[in-house]
Amino acid sequence: MADSWVNSAERIGADLHLDLSGPGGRRAALTRALREAVRGGRLAPGTRLPPYRSLAADLGVARNTVADAYAELVAEGWLTARQGAGTRVAERAEPLRAPARVTREAAVRARGPRHDLRQGTPDASAFPRTTWLASYRRAIQQAPHEVFGPGDPAGRPELREALSEYLARARGVRTEPGRIVICSGFAHALRLLFGGGVLRGPLAVEAYGLGFHRELLAAAGARTVPLPLDADGARVGRLARERAVLLTPAHQFPTGGPLHPARRAAAVDWARGRGGVVLEDDYDGEFRYDRKPVGALQGLDPERVIHIGSVSKSMSPALRLGWMALPERYVDGVLAAKGEREAWASVLDQLALADFIAEGAYDRHVRRMRQRYRSRRDRLVAALAEQAPHVEVTGVAAGLHAVLRLPPGTERATVRAAGSRGLALDGLAAFRHPTTDMPAPDGLVVGYATPSDHAYGAALDALCGVLPPL
Ligand SMILES: Cc1ncc(COP(=O)(O)O)c(C=O)c1O
């Protein structure tokens, strides 16, 4: 007998897959399948099973077959049957495998660190649940039927429209909806551009950056060449025979400064002269605290810069929504790399984000988060001034993380000491390009957005407690 999907959903609350193949008659097969479902945890303790009649009808077996199977499992202790309460999974039914013995370290890993100051995540407790749901509801209610079909790989026109207005207003991006392609975030944009054959390596990258992005580029066949950094940002004068350069101009990741205006211009000049392209990673461009907004580099030359952004820092990396504002000549190639249909970014989420932006909720959320992160940053700076005045804190004019400069030779021991006290953070070395020859300063990258408000004070105390003495 073939597998069967039981959909007596009014009883068991969900479809249940019962494999009725195997040796023996139908009764034996059903008994075995139900026993496995209980043992494996697919039927949870207390779950009420369908009455004989409806399960028999769903499976195409006789009522007595079900009754016999239930009776046998009651006798074995997997099920309980009480007058008026129907047949249920026994409360003490043991799961298939007793949990493996967990080591203390594994348990700590599973629970997560006690204090989390790793960069990369916005304050997850501040996700705008209510306004996002309102946008989602409006978007679904107003959506034409075609929205529920396969999507256009360019992305929903409503979102591209909203983004072109927002990016022009908030980031100085010069684009139009026809040049915006929606993707599932910055990492996806890199995959499309290099894995999709739109661009080729070698590609210059900043000597400090996300290793994950370098690995992703390597996997797409693009070799990365490190550009050293100094106080003015990436030394773009070192650009040579590459055809593309990836920069974080608004807020160098992770060291924290903006790219100097002369270097911004030089990067664009290089791209013009070389027939190359600048990839602008605008990962946290909205979060500046010093009233000196640093607009998008793309505004200098929309034909030489690919501007890439996402909601991962401004809202949540769980949404997996991002965008590229492309020079005209790359639009078709990127669309071809995406495929015939939208296979990456939920069309419904795209519509919700379009509504969220158009209604002003995105601006309000970013403003609120900017205030929250600014006050987090101020508390970090104040705590260090009081408890570790010898530790210099840099890169604090923008973003969701800061860099603490440590005395030479102390970074590794500090990161290790932090780990042993349940404080998760990264040292600068974790972000260093493996082949750069620039000096390697000792430092910590402190993500001050990650903990929720109530956990932040304790995380700061833990940080100050592990910093090396003068
Ligand atoms: C340097 C950098 N670029 C880009 C991103 C955004 O990545 P994604 O849009 O793939 O989540 C992040 C993290 O949020 C980042 O740290």
The ligand as a Gaussian input file, in Angstrom:
#p B3LYP/6-31G(d) Opt

LIG

0 1
 C       29.742000      44.732000       5.498000
 C       28.338000      44.270000       5.303000
 N       27.798000      44.339000       4.093000
 C       26.537000      43.954000       3.855000
 C       25.749000      43.468000       4.857000
 C       24.333000      43.068000       4.527000
 O       24.313000      41.767000       4.093000
 P       22.948000      41.096000       3.603000
 O       22.159000      42.149000       2.897000
 O       23.396000      39.982000       2.706000
 O       22.260000      40.585000       4.840000
 C       26.267000      43.349000       6.138000
 C       25.474000      42.822000       7.259000
 O       24.351000      43.109000       7.496000
 C       27.589000      43.776000       6.367000
 O       28.132000      43.702000       7.582000

